């Protein structure tokens, strides 16, 4: 994909713009992307509540804060997401918390997966367009690292669950129960490790 500056600067949405757009679409019985089915609307409505909860309750860990404080340079966080994505709802508020805590070191922008297929296709997970995907960029827009679509421990668990559960609603329920119990800790630990390699 090369340089990501154009996407970040010209197409990326701030966290508040991302949240406002999802809310605005829901008022018109739509969600992000092209599928506005009842199921997708249901997921999106639930996700708005999940994001509100994580926004309100999540606190950055001391170890994470210490790693952020060590950084000398500034970075850009480009997130590929969608309003209907359950994993995104549980994770993207943490990206926002990072930029709130260290606005001098991190800037954050969101793009929607289905509007940026070449972008997600350059960052597939096991051949699939799984989201959210965090692209960590330097200030020139060059890719340094990537993370996502979920904590590694959950990625493995999900693989196991899919062999025993075929109902998508039941699978989603189990996924969100895991997130509720984890309280963003696995996500924060992995992001701490990610930024520990930065200058």
N, C-alpha and C positions, 0 to 999 in steps of 0.2 A: 504493500500500500504506500510505502514511502513516507512523505511528510503529512502529518495530520493537522497542521495549523489551520488550513482553510476550513475543514470540518469543525474544528474546535471554536474558531473565532466567528465564522459566518453562519453556521448551522446549529451550533450547540445552544441548548436552553439552560438557564440557571435552574437551581433546585425549585425555587418558587414558581418559575415559569412552567416547569415540568409538572409540578403539583397542580397549578391552576388550570393547565390545559386538560389534564385528566378529569378534574372536577367539572370543567366547562363542557366537555364531551359527554359526561355522564348525565348532565342536565338535559341533553338532547337525545338520551337513550343510545349513546354511542360510546365506544371506547377507542383506544389507539389501535392502529392497524385497520384491516379491512373486514374483520369478522365481528359483527355487532350482534351476535346471537345472545339469547338469554343467558347461556352459560358464561360467555365472556363478560357480559355486563355484570353478572353475579360476582365473578372473580374480581373485576375491577372495583366494584363497590366494597367488597370485603378488604381489598388491598388498600383502599383509602383509609379504612379504619386501622389496618395494621400499621401503615406508615405513621398515622397519628400517634398510635401507641408507642412505637419505637422512638419516634421523635421525642416523646414526653418522658420515656422511662430509661432509655439507654444512656450510659455514662462511659466515657472513654477510660480504659484501664490505665493504671499508673505506668505500667511498662510501655504501653503504647504512647502515652504522653511523653515519656522520657526519650523514646526513639524520635518522635517528632521534634522535640526540643534540640536534638543533636544535629539536625539538618542545617546545612549552611546555604544550600541552593533552593530555588523555587521549582515547583513542578505543576503539571496540569493533569487533572483527572478527567478523562473522557469516558463516559459510561454509555454503553449500548443497552437499552432497556425497552420495556413496554408497560403500559398501565395495567394490563391484565395478568402480568407475570407475578406469581406468588413469591418466588425467591427474591425478585427485585424489591417487593414491598418490605421484606424482612431485612434487606441489606442496604439499599440505597440511602436510608436515613443516616447510616454510619458514615458514608462518604460525606454527607452534609455536615455531620458533627466534626469531622476532621477539618473541613474548610472553615467552619465556625471557630474552632479552637486556634487554627493557625492560618488565617487569611493571607498572611505575608508569604507563606510557604506553599500553599495549595490553592489552585483555582479549579472549579468544578463545572462541567457542562454535560448535558444529556442529549443523546440522539435516539430516535426510535428505530428499532431493528428493521422493521418492514419497510421503512423509507430509505434504509441504507444497507441493502443486501450485499453489495460488493464489500462493504466494511465488515459485516458479520461473517461473510464467507471467507474472509482472510483470517478469521479468528474462531473457527469452529471448535466444538468440544466433542470428541469422539465422532466426528463427521456430522454433528448436528448443530443447529443454530440456537444453542442454549444460551439463555441470558439470566441475569445481567452479566456483562463482561466489562471489566474495568481495564482501560488502557492507560498506563502510566507514561506520561510524556515529559520530555524536558521542555524548557520554555521556547525552544525553537520548533517544537512540534514533532520531534523524533521519538519513536517508540523506545522505551527503556524496558518495560515489563508489562505483563498482563496478568489479570486475576479473574477468576470466576469459573462457572456461573454460581457456585455455592461452595461452602467449606468442604475440603477434601473428605473429611469423615462422613459428612452427609451425602456426598457424591457416591461413596461406596455403599452406604446404607440404602440409598435410593435404588441402586442397581440390584441389591438383594430384594428389596420390597417389590420391585417390578416383576420378579419371578413368581411372587406369590399373590399379588394383587393386580387385578385387571381393571377394576373400577377406578376411574380417574378422580372422582370425588373422594373416595376412601383414601386413595394415595395422597391427595392434597391435604386431607385431614391429618394424616400421619406426619407429613412433611411439616405442617404448621405447628403441630404439637411438639415436634423436635425443636423447632425454632423458639417456641415459647419457653421450653425448659432450658435451652442453651443461653437465652438472654444475650445474644450477639457475641458471646465469648469466643467461640471458634472462629468467627469472622474476624474479630479483633486480633486474635493471636496470629492468624495467617497474614493479615495486613501489617502487623508489627514486624513479622519476619520479612515481608516484602520491602518495607521501607528501611529496614536495618542495613540493606545493601546500598542505600543511596548516600550521596555526599551531603 
